[in-house]
Amino acid sequence: MDAFNELRRQARERREKAICEARDAYAATRARIAALEQDILGRDLSSHRTIASCIDSLLPTDRTFTTVDILAGLEALDPRRNWRKRPLDSHISRLRERGPMRQTELAMAILEAGYHLDNKHTPPSVSVALHKTILTYCAKTVYF
């Protein structure tokens, strides 16, 4: 019985080795295909870029911008991809919380909010802080 178990163990090891070699060959082939595709198209593959990295590549540092500006840039970056506004809003909110981005213009009924990206963290303007305070107070107030 030990001889049969030893044969089974050796067969299992050979099978595992063959599977590992096939996976390595597959990964190497995919890497070669991706490199060829980049050489032919002359640009990075959009499938390997996250939404956050695409947004970060389009954020201007010298002027105020809106989410509409960034969405237009995303569509120009890759027209085949379906760009949604919610991930853009989430990423901008995270940047505002971390500090490198500040809101310069409040959103109105038909106007988008304006944002500015700068390297030094500056507190938001008084009107934005006042607006947040009012919204927080109104959210806590319960009317009966």
N, C-alpha and C positions, 0 to 999 in steps of 0.2 A: 504493500500500500504506500509506503514512503516513496518508492520509485515513481509511482503514478502522481503523487502530490508534487514531487520535484519536477516532473515533466510539465505539469500544469503551471507551476510557478515560472518555469523558464518560458513557456508559451505566453504567459501573461506579461512577462518582462519584454519579450520580443514585440508583442502587440503594442504595449505602451510606448516603446521606443519608436515604432513605426508611426504611431499617432503623433508623437512629438515632432518627428521629422516632417510629417505632412503639414502640421500646423505651422512650423517654421518656414517651410517652402511657400505656403499660402501667404503668410505675412510678408515675406520678402517679395513675392510677386505683386501683391497689392501695393507695396511701397514703390516698386519700380513703375507700376502703372500710374500711380499718383504723381511721381516725378516726371514721367513722360507727358502727362496731361498738363502739368504746370509749364513744362518747356514749350508745348505746342500752343497753349492758350496765352502764356505770358503773364499769368496772374495767379494769385493764391486761390486755392479751392474754397469756395464759399461754404461747402459742407463742413469744413473743419473749423470755421470761425463761429464763435458764439455771438449771440445777439449783443451782449455787452461789449465785446471787442469791436464789433462793427459800429456800434453807437459811439464808443470812445474815439474811434478813428475819425469820426465826422464832427466832433464837438469843436467849434471855433473858440479860440482863446482871445481874439481881438475884438469881438463884437457881441452884442446881445442877440440871442436867437430864441426861436419858439420850437415847440414840438413838431409843428408843421414843416419847418425848415429841415429838421433832422429826418422826418419821414420821407421828404422829397429826396434827400441825400441817400437814404437807405434804398429807395426804389431805383435811384440812378446807379448805386453800387452793384446791385444784383436785381434786375427786373424780373427774373424768374421766381424769386423767392417771395413768399407771402409775408409781408411785414405788417404786424399788428401794433396798435397804439398802446395797448396795456403793458407789454414788456418795456416799451420805451418810457412810459410814465413810471413804472416801478424802478427802472434803472436811474432815472432822474431823481426820484425820491431818495434812493439810497445815496446818490452823490450829494444831495442837499443835506442829508443827515450826517454824512461823514465830514462835510465842510468845504470841499473844493468848488462847490457850485452854490450860487445864491440866486434867489428869485428877485428880479429887478422890477417887474411889472405884474400887477395883479390881473388875473383873468376876469373878464367881464362876460356879459351874456354871449357876445359873438366874437370876442377877441381872445386869443390865446395868451397865456402867461408868458412873460419874457424871462429868460435866464441868462446868467453870465458865468462863465467858467474862469476862475483865476487861481493862481498858485498860492496866494496868501489868503488865509481865511479871514473874512470880514463879516461882522454880524449883519443880518438883514436890515433893510431900512426900517424906519419907525413905522411907516404905514403897513408894512407886511407884519411886523410884530404886533401892532395894534389890531390888525385884522384877525390874526391868530388868537389873540386874547379874547376878542369879542366872540369868535366862533366857539371857543372853548367854554366861555361863560354861558352862551346860549344853549350849548349841547348839555350842560349840566342842569340848566333850569327846566323844571317840569311844570307845565301849565295844567291846571285842573279846571 
